[in-house]
Amino acid sequence: MFSQLENIKGKFIEVGKTLSDPAAMSDMKRFTQLNKEYRELEKVVVLYDDYRSVLSNIDTNKEIISNESDEEFRDLAKNDLAELELQKEKLEADLRTLLVPKEPEDERNVLFEIRAGTGGDEASIFVGDLSRMYTRYCETLGWQVIVASSSDGSAGGFKEIVLDVTGENVYGKLKFESGVHRVQRIPETETKGRVHTSAVTVAVLPEADEVEVYINPADIRLDVFRASGAGGQHVNRTESAVRLTHIPTNTVVECQQERSQHKNREHAMKMLKTKIYETAVRKHEDEIAARRKTLVSTGDRSAKIRTYNYPQGRITDHRINLSIYNLAVFMGGDIGEMIDALAVAEQSEKLKEGGVAF
């Protein structure tokens, strides 16, 4: 393990020297990748340096306890040693977590799809509630969220909405949200006060790189139409919205976020590549899920992953049996505790697989 950490530190120093070379700025794409790699390596190196310092202090205090004749001095060393041992354990746990290999897709931006399932108008309303919840969460992390397409519900909310989310480690955070989200509450249209159960489906799709997916232009059917969402008279009077259909796979995407048909077509093509790329990602995640008890990375969208119970003010994630009793705050976008718990569960399974130890 120490040799692995020393190699990481050597790589960190090497990347730092490359970044300081003025020639590195000539290729901004490579410079950005190097800068990102430097920040990731730095997290490990800082912890590793702290860890080595703690180990050195432990050895010093043990030597004092063994050789020092002054009893008071020895007692101080024993107290310090106990505290240092706790620090050592924590640093080892943190290092083990950082040394677990990341999934290659975790750093990607995502398309975040939310669709109404069973429950009619109430399901559509809940799609709107979830879209606001996720948007607020993303904004607290400094991510950019754009509505790529949407279809309004007849009583509010959306039949479906697609969000384009860009930022740092987006897929790594949001991938756990794919699946069926069930809501239990009294709908506004309910006159007898009965609790109804509705469901919506969430799909988190990692964005494909340009080189990863090739689509033959001859395989695409283009349709244009008037945008149905907000945007003013110009949008509604102009056929600026775009629908692309990939004929071989019958994959359909729509984009209406821009006033320009050209920009919408460009964005829709990115969405189309992402959806086609997702097939390979889902196969990879299913293979992982088959080995893990938590199934937090499974691509099975038919699985009921979470229940939002309004009468009890409770949110329960069924994969890790975690319940949180602050539903109003949760729906306001404060979902970090749940997402972090899912990440910890996945890390635990990875550690069991990889056997990372000191």
N, C-alpha and C positions, 0 to 999 in steps of 0.2 A: 504493500500500500504506500509506503514512504517513497519507493522508487516512482510510482505513478504520480504522486504529488510533486516530486522533484522534476519530473518531466513536464508537468503542467506549468511549474514555475519557470522552467527554461523556455517553454513556448511563449509564456507571458512576456518575458524579457525580449525574446526575438520579435514578437509582434509589436512591442513598444518601440523597438529600434526602427522597424519598417515604417511605422506611423510617423516617426519624427523625420523621416527622409522626405525632402521636398518633392522628390519624384513620385511619391505615393499619391500626391494630390492630382496627378495627371489623369488618373482613372478613378472618377468619383464613385463608380459602382463598387470597385475593389476596395477603395478607401473606406466606404461605408461598411462593407462586410468586415474589414479588418478592425474597424473601430468597435463594431458590435462584438466580435470575437474577443477583443481586448477587455471589454467590460465584463463579459462572461468569465474569462479567465481570472480577472482581478478579484471577483467574489471568492474564488477558491484560494487564491494566493494570500489574500488578507487573512482568511481563516487559518490557513496553514501556518503563516508566520505567528499568529496568536497561539496556535497549538504548540509550535516548537518552543515558544517563550514559556508557556505553562509547563511543558515537560522539563525544561531547564530549571525552572524554579522549584519543581517537585524534587528533582535530584539534589538541589542545593539544600532544601529543607530536610530531606532525609539524611544528608551528610551531617547537618547540624545536630539532628536528633541523636545520631550515632556517636558523634565525637565531642560534642560540646559538654563541658562540665557544669556550666551555669544552668541551674534548674529552671530559672525564670526564662532564660533565653530559649531553652529547649521547649518549654510550654508554648511560647509564642510561635515557634517553628511548627509545633504540632497543630495549633489552630490554623496557621497559614496552610499547612498541608491538607487539612480537611477541606478547606475552601477551594484549594487548587484542584483537588481530585474531582470536585463537583464541576468546576470549569472544564476540566479535561473531558469528562463524560459528555457535557453539552456540546463542546467543540467537535468531538468525535461524531456525535449524532448529526450535527449540521454538515460536517464534511461528507459523511456517508450519503446524505441527501443530495448534496451538490455533485457527488461523483456518479450518481445513478444516471445512465445515459438518457438523454432526452429523446422523445419521439421527433423525427425530422420535420413533421408537419406543425409542431407546436408554435413555431415562430410566425406562421402564416396569418395573413388577414383572412376574414371569413365572409361568406354570405350566410345570413341568419334568417331562416324561414320559419314563420309561425302560421299555422293553418288551423281553422276551426274544424273540429271533429263532431262527435255526438253532442247534441244539446241545442241545436238550432241557433236562435238569436243570442241566447246566453253564451254559447261557445264563441260567437263572433265578438261579443262584448269583452270576453276574457282575453281574446287575442289582443284587443286594444290595451287591456290592462297589462298584459305581459310585455307588449312592445314598449310601453312607457317604462316599465320596471327595468328592462334590459338596457334601454337607451340611457336612463339615468345612471345605472351602474357603469356602463361604458364611459360615460362622460366624467365620472369621478376618477377614472383611470387615465383620463386625458386622451381617450380614443375618439376618432371621428366616426360618426354614425350618419349614414345617408339612406333615405328611403329609396330603394331601387324600384320597387313596384308595390302596388297595393290594390286591394279590391274591397270596397266598403261593405259593411254589413247593413242589412235593412233596418236594424234597430240600434245602430251604433257599433263602434269597433270595426273590425275587419274580418271578411271571410278569409283573407290571407294577406300577409305583408312580408316583404323581403327587405332586410336591412343589410347594407354594405358597411362592414365594420373594419376600420384600419387602425393599426397601432402596434404596440410591442407585445409579443407573446399572446396574441389574441386567441388563436385556436387552442393554445395550451390551457387557457383559462376557461373558455366557453365550450370546449368539446364535451364536457360532462352534461350539458344541457339537452342533448339530443334525446328525444323520446316523447312519451305521452305524459302530458301534465293534466291532472284531474282537479277540477274545482267543485267544491260543495258549498252552496250558499243559496239564499232565498233571492231569486231574480226580482228585479224591479217590476216585472210584469205579473208576478205571482200575487194573486188576490187572497189566497188562503194561508199564506205564511209558511208554505211547505218548502223544505230544503230540496233543491234540485242538484243533480250531479251532471256535469258537462266535462268535455275533454277537448284539448287542443294538442296538436302535434308540433314539436319543435325539431328542426333539422339544422345542424351547424356544419357548413361545408367549407373546408379549407381551400383557399384560392390557389389555382394552378399557376405555375410559372409559364412564361411564354414558350419555353423550349420543351415542356413536358407533354403538351397536348397539341397534336396537329389535326385540324379540321379542314377537310376539302371544301372550298367555297361552293362547289357544285352540289354538296349534300345539304345545303342550308336553304330553307324557304323563308323569305322575308315578308312580313306583313306590317303595315303601318296603320295607326288609328289615333283617334283623339284621346288625350290623357283624361282619365276620370278623376284624378285627384286634384288637390289644391294647386294653384299656380296662376290664377288670373285669367283674364279673357284671352290673352295671346295663346296660352297653352290650350285652352278649350276649343279655340277656333282653328287650330292648326294640327294637322296629323303628324305630330312630332314623336308620339310614343311608338315603340318598336317591339315587334314580337318575332323572335327567331325560332325556327323549328329545325332540329337536326334530324333529318329524315331517317337515317339508318337506325338510330336509337330511340326515335320519337321523343326526344328531349326538347321541352319547350321552355323558353324564358321570355320575360317581358321587362322592358325598362321605360320609365316615363319621367325620370327625375330631372332631365334637362329640357330646355326649350328647343334645343337643336336636335333634329332627327339624327344628324351625323354623330353627335356625342352620345345619344342614346343607343345608337347601333354599336358604337365602339364599346360602350359599357355592357351592353347585352352580350356581345361576343365574349367578353371576359367572364360573364356569368355562365355562359354556355360551356366554356372550357372548364370552369370550376366544377360544374355538375358532372361532366364526363370524367374528369379526373377523380371525382369523389368515389367512383366505383372501385378503383384500386385501393383507395384509402380505407373504405369500409371493409374490404376483404382483409386488409392488414389488421384492422382493429378487431374484427371478429376473431381472428386467429389469436390475438392477444387476450381477448375476453374469455376465450375458451380455457385459458390457462389460469385465469384469475378469479378469485371468489367474488370480488367486489363488482365486477362487470361495469366499472365506471367509464370505460372507454368503448363499450360495445356500440356497434352501429345499428342495433336492432331498434328501429323507431317504433315498433309496435309494443315495446315494453313500457308498462306504466312505471314511470320513475319517481313521480312526486305527486303529492296531494296537498291542495290548498283548502283547508277547512275553515271557513269564515265563522261559523257559530262558535268554534273553540279557539279561534285566533291562532291556528296551528298550521305549520308547514312541515310535512314529513317526507323525507327522501327515503324511498323503500330499498334502495341498493345498500345503504349503510345504516339503515334503521335510526336515522337522526331526525329528531323533531325539534323545531324552534317555535317558541310561543310569542312571536312579535310580528304577526302577519302584516299589520298596517305599515310598520317600518320596513319590512321585507319588500312589500309591494311598492314602496317608495324608492327602491333601488339599492337598499342596504342588504345585498345578498352575498357579501364577501365571506361571511362565516360558513355558509353552506358550501360555496365553491371551494374554499380552502380545505374544508373537511373532506370533500371528495378528492382533492389533490393529495391530501395526506394518505387517504386510503389507497390510492393508486401507487404512491411512493412506497408504502408498506409492502404491497405486492411485488413491486419491482425489486425491493431490497431482498425479499425472500427468494426471488428468482436469481438475482445476480450474486447474492452472497457477499456483498461489499462489507468488509470487516477490517478492524485494525489488529 
